[in-house]
Amino acid sequence: MLIKAHSTELIGRIARAERKRQGLRQDDFAAMIGSSHVFLRAVEQGKPGVQLGKVLQALEELGITVYLDVAEESAQIIAGQKA
């Protein structure tokens, strides 16, 4: 299911729901991603100051894929930079 992630709070609620669905305790999941339960709690509470790279790592570990909807021109520029 695709959900438009319009806020850090929504991303946190999604991450928390998926962690719980998988039966993972907060401290156990934090250890899995090499982080602290304090960081994970901040993510799940939607705190805007958390490190984006760590958030993306946590979401990936939960099996959540993040997509960015960009203008075609931007996608072409990015693709050209990778080549």
Biopython code that builds the backbone (N, CA, C, O; Angstrom):
import numpy as np
from Bio.PDB.StructureBuilder import StructureBuilder

atoms = [
    (1, "MET", "N", (0.842, -1.171, 0.000)),
    (1, "MET", "CA", (0.000, 0.000, 0.000)),
    (1, "MET", "C", (0.893, 1.242, 0.000)),
    (1, "MET", "O", (1.843, 1.323, 0.780)),
    (2, "LEU", "N", (0.600, 2.189, -0.853)),
    (2, "LEU", "CA", (1.341, 3.437, -0.887)),
    (2, "LEU", "C", (0.675, 4.464, 0.020)),
    (2, "LEU", "O", (-0.540, 4.656, -0.023)),
    (3, "ILE", "N", (1.486, 5.117, 0.838)),
    (3, "ILE", "CA", (1.001, 6.156, 1.743)),
    (3, "ILE", "C", (1.859, 7.391, 1.525)),
    (3, "ILE", "O", (3.087, 7.308, 1.537)),
    (4, "LYS", "N", (1.223, 8.528, 1.329)),
    (4, "LYS", "CA", (1.960, 9.771, 1.171)),
    (4, "LYS", "C", (2.491, 10.198, 2.540)),
    (4, "LYS", "O", (1.723, 10.468, 3.463)),
    (5, "ALA", "N", (3.803, 10.253, 2.649)),
    (5, "ALA", "CA", (4.447, 10.594, 3.925)),
    (5, "ALA", "C", (4.582, 12.104, 4.011)),
    (5, "ALA", "O", (5.580, 12.665, 3.559)),
    (6, "HIS", "N", (3.597, 12.761, 4.581)),
    (6, "HIS", "CA", (3.552, 14.216, 4.612)),
    (6, "HIS", "C", (4.114, 14.814, 5.892)),
    (6, "HIS", "O", (4.187, 16.036, 6.017)),
    (7, "SER", "N", (4.517, 13.970, 6.853)),
    (7, "SER", "CA", (5.050, 14.507, 8.106)),
    (7, "SER", "C", (5.942, 13.480, 8.785)),
    (7, "SER", "O", (5.847, 12.278, 8.536)),
    (8, "THR", "N", (6.812, 13.989, 9.649)),
    (8, "THR", "CA", (7.662, 13.083, 10.426)),
    (8, "THR", "C", (6.817, 12.258, 11.389)),
    (8, "THR", "O", (7.153, 11.116, 11.700)),
    (9, "GLU", "N", (5.724, 12.842, 11.857)),
    (9, "GLU", "CA", (4.845, 12.105, 12.769)),
    (9, "GLU", "C", (4.239, 10.884, 12.086)),
    (9, "GLU", "O", (4.159, 9.809, 12.680)),
    (10, "LEU", "N", (3.812, 11.054, 10.837)),
    (10, "LEU", "CA", (3.227, 9.929, 10.107)),
    (10, "LEU", "C", (4.278, 8.849, 9.846)),
    (10, "LEU", "O", (3.994, 7.661, 9.998)),
    (11, "ILE", "N", (5.467, 9.247, 9.462)),
    (11, "ILE", "CA", (6.548, 8.272, 9.237)),
    (11, "ILE", "C", (6.816, 7.506, 10.526)),
    (11, "ILE", "O", (7.006, 6.290, 10.498)),
    (12, "GLY", "N", (6.833, 8.202, 11.642)),
    (12, "GLY", "CA", (7.047, 7.546, 12.929)),
    (12, "GLY", "C", (5.942, 6.566, 13.273)),
    (12, "GLY", "O", (6.209, 5.466, 13.759)),
    (13, "ARG", "N", (4.692, 6.964, 13.020)),
    (13, "ARG", "CA", (3.564, 6.061, 13.306)),
    (13, "ARG", "C", (3.626, 4.813, 12.426)),
    (13, "ARG", "O", (3.325, 3.708, 12.879)),
    (14, "ILE", "N", (4.019, 5.000, 11.172)),
    (14, "ILE", "CA", (4.135, 3.855, 10.254)),
    (14, "ILE", "C", (5.241, 2.919, 10.728)),
    (14, "ILE", "O", (5.052, 1.704, 10.781)),
    (15, "ALA", "N", (6.392, 3.483, 11.071)),
    (15, "ALA", "CA", (7.514, 2.664, 11.536)),
    (15, "ALA", "C", (7.132, 1.892, 12.795)),
    (15, "ALA", "O", (7.442, 0.706, 12.916)),
    (16, "ARG", "N", (6.472, 2.550, 13.717)),
    (16, "ARG", "CA", (6.058, 1.895, 14.967)),
    (16, "ARG", "C", (5.064, 0.769, 14.690)),
    (16, "ARG", "O", (5.196, -0.329, 15.232)),
    (17, "ALA", "N", (4.085, 1.042, 13.858)),
    (17, "ALA", "CA", (3.084, 0.023, 13.545)),
    (17, "ALA", "C", (3.729, -1.201, 12.902)),
    (17, "ALA", "O", (3.379, -2.333, 13.234)),
    (18, "GLU", "N", (4.661, -0.982, 11.990)),
    (18, "GLU", "CA", (5.313, -2.112, 11.324)),
    (18, "GLU", "C", (6.212, -2.876, 12.288)),
    (18, "GLU", "O", (6.256, -4.106, 12.246)),
    (19, "ARG", "N", (6.930, -2.165, 13.155)),
    (19, "ARG", "CA", (7.769, -2.845, 14.149)),
    (19, "ARG", "C", (6.908, -3.729, 15.042)),
    (19, "ARG", "O", (7.249, -4.882, 15.304)),
    (20, "LYS", "N", (5.794, -3.182, 15.504)),
    (20, "LYS", "CA", (4.906, -3.960, 16.368)),
    (20, "LYS", "C", (4.274, -5.133, 15.614)),
    (20, "LYS", "O", (4.119, -6.221, 16.167)),
    (21, "ARG", "N", (3.907, -4.902, 14.336)),
    (21, "ARG", "CA", (3.328, -5.983, 13.539)),
    (21, "ARG", "C", (4.307, -7.142, 13.423)),
    (21, "ARG", "O", (3.900, -8.304, 13.390)),
    (22, "GLN", "N", (5.594, -6.826, 13.361)),
    (22, "GLN", "CA", (6.615, -7.858, 13.250)),
    (22, "GLN", "C", (6.995, -8.455, 14.608)),
    (22, "GLN", "O", (7.832, -9.355, 14.683)),
    (23, "GLY", "N", (6.383, -7.954, 15.665)),
    (23, "GLY", "CA", (6.624, -8.493, 17.005)),
    (23, "GLY", "C", (7.982, -8.121, 17.573)),
    (23, "GLY", "O", (8.542, -8.858, 18.385)),
    (24, "LEU", "N", (8.516, -6.977, 17.149)),
    (24, "LEU", "CA", (9.836, -6.543, 17.619)),
    (24, "LEU", "C", (9.689, -5.541, 18.755)),
    (24, "LEU", "O", (8.935, -4.574, 18.651)),
    (25, "ARG", "N", (10.409, -5.779, 19.825)),
    (25, "ARG", "CA", (10.456, -4.799, 20.913)),
    (25, "ARG", "C", (11.338, -3.634, 20.474)),
    (25, "ARG", "O", (12.249, -3.806, 19.664)),
    (26, "GLN", "N", (11.065, -2.469, 21.005)),
    (26, "GLN", "CA", (11.797, -1.270, 20.602)),
    (26, "GLN", "C", (13.298, -1.410, 20.843)),
    (26, "GLN", "O", (14.094, -1.075, 19.966)),
    (27, "ASP", "N", (13.691, -1.895, 22.008)),
    (27, "ASP", "CA", (15.123, -2.020, 22.290)),
    (27, "ASP", "C", (15.785, -3.097, 21.436)),
    (27, "ASP", "O", (16.942, -2.943, 21.045)),
    (28, "ASP", "N", (15.080, -4.173, 21.143)),
    (28, "ASP", "CA", (15.631, -5.225, 20.284)),
    (28, "ASP", "C", (15.824, -4.715, 18.856)),
    (28, "ASP", "O", (16.851, -4.981, 18.232)),
    (29, "PHE", "N", (14.835, -3.983, 18.343)),
    (29, "PHE", "CA", (14.951, -3.465, 16.985)),
    (29, "PHE", "C", (16.057, -2.417, 16.910)),
    (29, "PHE", "O", (16.802, -2.375, 15.931)),
    (30, "ALA", "N", (16.171, -1.575, 17.929)),
    (30, "ALA", "CA", (17.242, -0.570, 17.953)),
    (30, "ALA", "C", (18.602, -1.256, 17.878)),
    (30, "ALA", "O", (19.490, -0.796, 17.160)),
    (31, "ALA", "N", (18.769, -2.349, 18.609)),
    (31, "ALA", "CA", (20.029, -3.087, 18.564)),
    (31, "ALA", "C", (20.268, -3.674, 17.173)),
    (31, "ALA", "O", (21.405, -3.701, 16.702)),
    (32, "MET", "N", (19.211, -4.140, 16.515)),
    (32, "MET", "CA", (19.342, -4.710, 15.166)),
    (32, "MET", "C", (19.900, -3.702, 14.172)),
    (32, "MET", "O", (20.659, -4.066, 13.274)),
    (33, "ILE", "N", (19.524, -2.428, 14.331)),
    (33, "ILE", "CA", (19.977, -1.416, 13.387)),
    (33, "ILE", "C", (21.179, -0.638, 13.915)),
    (33, "ILE", "O", (21.595, 0.354, 13.316)),
    (34, "GLY", "N", (21.734, -1.090, 15.037)),
    (34, "GLY", "CA", (22.923, -0.456, 15.586)),
    (34, "GLY", "C", (22.661, 0.927, 16.148)),
    (34, "GLY", "O", (23.489, 1.830, 16.027)),
    (35, "SER", "N", (21.505, 1.079, 16.761)),
    (35, "SER", "CA", (21.140, 2.377, 17.310)),
    (35, "SER", "C", (20.640, 2.189, 18.735)),
    (35, "SER", "O", (20.643, 1.079, 19.267)),
    (36, "SER", "N", (20.216, 3.276, 19.336)),
    (36, "SER", "CA", (19.713, 3.208, 20.706)),
    (36, "SER", "C", (18.191, 3.246, 20.715)),
    (36, "SER", "O", (17.556, 3.671, 19.750)),
    (37, "HIS", "N", (17.625, 2.795, 21.823)),
    (37, "HIS", "CA", (16.164, 2.867, 21.957)),
    (37, "HIS", "C", (15.715, 4.321, 22.026)),
    (37, "HIS", "O", (14.578, 4.630, 21.670)),
    (38, "VAL", "N", (16.591, 5.221, 22.478)),
    (38, "VAL", "CA", (16.260, 6.649, 22.536)),
    (38, "VAL", "C", (16.070, 7.188, 21.116)),
    (38, "VAL", "O", (15.128, 7.936, 20.854)),
    (39, "PHE", "N", (16.973, 6.804, 20.193)),
    (39, "PHE", "CA", (16.841, 7.223, 18.799)),
    (39, "PHE", "C", (15.551, 6.666, 18.211)),
    (39, "PHE", "O", (14.788, 7.396, 17.578)),
    (40, "LEU", "N", (15.306, 5.380, 18.418)),
    (40, "LEU", "CA", (14.119, 4.761, 17.838)),
    (40, "LEU", "C", (12.850, 5.383, 18.397)),
    (40, "LEU", "O", (11.878, 5.578, 17.666)),
    (41, "ARG", "N", (12.851, 5.692, 19.670)),
    (41, "ARG", "CA", (11.681, 6.357, 20.269)),
    (41, "ARG", "C", (11.468, 7.721, 19.606)),
    (41, "ARG", "O", (10.330, 8.103, 19.331)),
    (42, "ALA", "N", (12.555, 8.455, 19.349)),
    (42, "ALA", "CA", (12.438, 9.761, 18.688)),
    (42, "ALA", "C", (11.862, 9.611, 17.282)),
    (42, "ALA", "O", (11.043, 10.424, 16.854)),
    (43, "VAL", "N", (12.290, 8.570, 16.565)),
    (43, "VAL", "CA", (11.745, 8.315, 15.221)),
    (43, "VAL", "C", (10.251, 8.040, 15.321)),
    (43, "VAL", "O", (9.455, 8.639, 14.598)),
    (44, "GLU", "N", (9.876, 7.149, 16.204)),
    (44, "GLU", "CA", (8.485, 6.745, 16.325)),
    (44, "GLU", "C", (7.591, 7.871, 16.839)),
    (44, "GLU", "O", (6.383, 7.861, 16.604)),
    (45, "GLN", "N", (8.173, 8.830, 17.532)),
    (45, "GLN", "CA", (7.406, 9.988, 18.004)),
    (45, "GLN", "C", (7.372, 11.096, 16.954)),
    (45, "GLN", "O", (6.718, 12.121, 17.148)),
    (46, "GLY", "N", (8.075, 10.889, 15.845)),
    (46, "GLY", "CA", (8.048, 11.863, 14.768)),
    (46, "GLY", "C", (8.890, 13.096, 15.013)),
    (46, "GLY", "O", (8.614, 14.155, 14.449)),
    (47, "LYS", "N", (9.913, 12.979, 15.844)),
    (47, "LYS", "CA", (10.786, 14.121, 16.117)),
    (47, "LYS", "C", (11.494, 14.529, 14.828)),
    (47, "LYS", "O", (12.075, 13.675, 14.158)),
    (48, "PRO", "N", (11.461, 15.804, 14.465)),
    (48, "PRO", "CA", (12.044, 16.239, 13.192)),
    (48, "PRO", "C", (13.571, 16.280, 13.180)),
    (48, "PRO", "O", (14.153, 16.382, 12.100)),
    (49, "GLY", "N", (14.239, 16.205, 14.312)),
    (49, "GLY", "CA", (15.691, 16.346, 14.357)),
    (49, "GLY", "C", (16.480, 15.060, 14.206)),
    (49, "GLY", "O", (17.704, 15.084, 14.333)),
    (50, "VAL", "N", (15.826, 13.938, 13.939)),
    (50, "VAL", "CA", (16.563, 12.677, 13.832)),
    (50, "VAL", "C", (17.326, 12.618, 12.509)),
    (50, "VAL", "O", (16.961, 13.286, 11.541)),
    (51, "GLN", "N", (18.387, 11.812, 12.477)),
    (51, "GLN", "CA", (19.227, 11.697, 11.291)),
    (51, "GLN", "C", (18.510, 10.923, 10.200)),
    (51, "GLN", "O", (18.073, 9.790, 10.403)),
    (52, "LEU", "N", (18.396, 11.553, 9.039)),
    (52, "LEU", "CA", (17.666, 10.957, 7.929)),
    (52, "LEU", "C", (18.264, 9.613, 7.511)),
    (52, "LEU", "O", (17.522, 8.666, 7.251)),
    (53, "GLY", "N", (19.562, 9.519, 7.446)),
    (53, "GLY", "CA", (20.199, 8.261, 7.046)),
    (53, "GLY", "C", (19.833, 7.109, 7.951)),
    (53, "GLY", "O", (19.583, 5.998, 7.482)),
    (54, "LYS", "N", (19.798, 7.365, 9.245)),
    (54, "LYS", "CA", (19.425, 6.323, 10.199)),
    (54, "LYS", "C", (17.946, 5.970, 10.077)),
    (54, "LYS", "O", (17.567, 4.808, 10.221)),
    (55, "VAL", "N", (17.117, 6.968, 9.812)),
    (55, "VAL", "CA", (15.686, 6.702, 9.623)),
    (55, "VAL", "C", (15.488, 5.815, 8.401)),
    (55, "VAL", "O", (14.732, 4.846, 8.453)),
    (56, "LEU", "N", (16.161, 6.140, 7.309)),
    (56, "LEU", "CA", (16.046, 5.325, 6.093)),
    (56, "LEU", "C", (16.533, 3.902, 6.347)),
    (56, "LEU", "O", (15.939, 2.946, 5.850)),
    (57, "GLN", "N", (17.607, 3.757, 7.115)),
    (57, "GLN", "CA", (18.111, 2.426, 7.458)),
    (57, "GLN", "C", (17.073, 1.647, 8.268)),
    (57, "GLN", "O", (16.841, 0.465, 8.016)),
    (58, "ALA", "N", (16.456, 2.310, 9.234)),
    (58, "ALA", "CA", (15.439, 1.649, 10.060)),
    (58, "ALA", "C", (14.250, 1.228, 9.215)),
    (58, "ALA", "O", (13.758, 0.108, 9.355)),
    (59, "LEU", "N", (13.780, 2.115, 8.335)),
    (59, "LEU", "CA", (12.650, 1.779, 7.478)),
    (59, "LEU", "C", (12.983, 0.610, 6.564)),
    (59, "LEU", "O", (12.163, -0.288, 6.371)),
    (60, "GLU", "N", (14.180, 0.623, 6.004)),
    (60, "GLU", "CA", (14.591, -0.481, 5.129)),
    (60, "GLU", "C", (14.626, -1.798, 5.887)),
    (60, "GLU", "O", (14.185, -2.827, 5.376)),
    (61, "GLU", "N", (15.143, -1.765, 7.089)),
    (61, "GLU", "CA", (15.211, -2.981, 7.915)),
    (61, "GLU", "C", (13.809, -3.523, 8.207)),
    (61, "GLU", "O", (13.621, -4.733, 8.336)),
    (62, "LEU", "N", (12.832, -2.627, 8.309)),
    (62, "LEU", "CA", (11.447, -3.044, 8.536)),
    (62, "LEU", "C", (10.764, -3.501, 7.248)),
    (62, "LEU", "O", (9.640, -4.001, 7.280)),
    (63, "GLY", "N", (11.444, -3.329, 6.117)),
    (63, "GLY", "CA", (10.856, -3.724, 4.842)),
    (63, "GLY", "C", (10.021, -2.627, 4.211)),
    (63, "GLY", "O", (9.215, -2.891, 3.319)),
    (64, "ILE", "N", (10.207, -1.398, 4.667)),
    (64, "ILE", "CA", (9.477, -0.259, 4.124)),
    (64, "ILE", "C", (10.362, 0.423, 3.092)),
    (64, "ILE", "O", (11.482, 0.827, 3.404)),
    (65, "THR", "N", (9.871, 0.554, 1.873)),
    (65, "THR", "CA", (10.616, 1.188, 0.794)),
    (65, "THR", "C", (10.168, 2.627, 0.654)),
    (65, "THR", "O", (8.973, 2.921, 0.657)),
    (66, "VAL", "N", (11.134, 3.523, 0.532)),
    (66, "VAL", "CA", (10.838, 4.946, 0.385)),
    (66, "VAL", "C", (11.081, 5.344, -1.065)),
    (66, "VAL", "O", (12.148, 5.081, -1.619)),
    (67, "TYR", "N", (10.094, 5.972, -1.669)),
    (67, "TYR", "CA", (10.200, 6.479, -3.037)),
    (67, "TYR", "C", (10.027, 7.989, -3.004)),
    (67, "TYR", "O", (9.288, 8.525, -2.177)),
    (68, "LEU", "N", (10.716, 8.668, -3.914)),
    (68, "LEU", "CA", (10.542, 10.109, -4.053)),
    (68, "LEU", "C", (9.961, 10.382, -5.423)),
    (68, "LEU", "O", (10.484, 9.911, -6.433)),
    (69, "ASP", "N", (8.888, 11.135, -5.459)),
    (69, "ASP", "CA", (8.224, 11.490, -6.704)),
    (69, "ASP", "C", (8.811, 12.815, -7.181)),
    (69, "ASP", "O", (8.477, 13.874, -6.650)),
    (70, "VAL", "N", (9.692, 12.753, -8.189)),
    (70, "VAL", "CA", (10.385, 13.952, -8.667)),
    (70, "VAL", "C", (9.977, 14.259, -10.100)),
    (70, "VAL", "O", (9.431, 13.410, -10.805)),
    (71, "ALA", "N", (10.251, 15.479, -10.512)),
    (71, "ALA", "CA", (9.974, 15.880, -11.891)),
    (71, "ALA", "C", (10.840, 15.050, -12.846)),
    (71, "ALA", "O", (11.974, 14.697, -12.523)),
    (72, "GLU", "N", (10.291, 14.749, -14.013)),
    (72, "GLU", "CA", (11.001, 13.950, -15.015)),
    (72, "GLU", "C", (12.367, 14.549, -15.336)),
    (72, "GLU", "O", (13.352, 13.823, -15.473)),
    (73, "GLU", "N", (12.424, 15.878, -15.457)),
    (73, "GLU", "CA", (13.688, 16.545, -15.778)),
    (73, "GLU", "C", (14.741, 16.292, -14.704)),
    (73, "GLU", "O", (15.911, 16.063, -15.013)),
    (74, "SER", "N", (14.322, 16.335, -13.453)),
    (74, "SER", "CA", (15.255, 16.062, -12.354)),
    (74, "SER", "C", (15.736, 14.620, -12.394)),
    (74, "SER", "O", (16.917, 14.348, -12.180)),
    (75, "ALA", "N", (14.823, 13.701, -12.668)),
    (75, "ALA", "CA", (15.199, 12.287, -12.750)),
    (75, "ALA", "C", (16.222, 12.066, -13.857)),
    (75, "ALA", "O", (17.154, 11.279, -13.692)),
    (76, "GLN", "N", (16.057, 12.753, -14.980)),
    (76, "GLN", "CA", (17.000, 12.622, -16.087)),
    (76, "GLN", "C", (18.364, 13.184, -15.707)),
    (76, "GLN", "O", (19.392, 12.604, -16.059)),
    (77, "ILE", "N", (18.385, 14.289, -15.005)),
    (77, "ILE", "CA", (19.660, 14.870, -14.560)),
    (77, "ILE", "C", (20.359, 13.915, -13.601)),
    (77, "ILE", "O", (21.561, 13.678, -13.721)),
    (78, "ILE", "N", (19.612, 13.373, -12.659)),
    (78, "ILE", "CA", (20.180, 12.431, -11.694)),
    (78, "ILE", "C", (20.714, 11.199, -12.406)),
    (78, "ILE", "O", (21.814, 10.738, -12.100)),
    (79, "ALA", "N", (19.953, 10.662, -13.348)),
    (79, "ALA", "CA", (20.381, 9.486, -14.111)),
    (79, "ALA", "C", (21.660, 9.797, -14.885)),
    (79, "ALA", "O", (22.549, 8.951, -14.979)),
    (80, "GLY", "N", (21.756, 10.998, -15.436)),
    (80, "GLY", "CA", (22.949, 11.397, -16.172)),
    (80, "GLY", "C", (24.167, 11.509, -15.282)),
    (80, "GLY", "O", (25.285, 11.253, -15.730)),
    (81, "GLN", "N", (23.974, 11.886, -14.034)),
    (81, "GLN", "CA", (25.081, 12.024, -13.093)),
    (81, "GLN", "C", (25.627, 10.675, -12.675)),
    (81, "GLN", "O", (26.805, 10.557, -12.337)),
    (82, "LYS", "N", (24.777, 9.652, -12.696)),
    (82, "LYS", "CA", (25.215, 8.311, -12.308)),
    (82, "LYS", "C", (26.004, 7.640, -13.420)),
    (82, "LYS", "O", (26.849, 6.783, -13.160)),
    (83, "ALA", "N", (25.731, 8.023, -14.644)),
    (83, "ALA", "CA", (26.372, 7.363, -15.780)),
    (83, "ALA", "C", (27.844, 7.668, -15.877)),
    (83, "ALA", "O", (28.517, 7.181, -16.786)),
]
sb = StructureBuilder()
sb.init_structure("model")
sb.init_model(0)
sb.init_chain("A")
sb.init_seg("    ")
for serial, (resi, resn, name, xyz) in enumerate(atoms, 1):
    if name == "N":
        sb.init_residue(resn, " ", resi, " ")
    sb.init_atom(name, np.array(xyz, "f"), 0.0, 1.0, " ", f" {name:<3s}", serial, name[0])
structure = sb.get_structure()
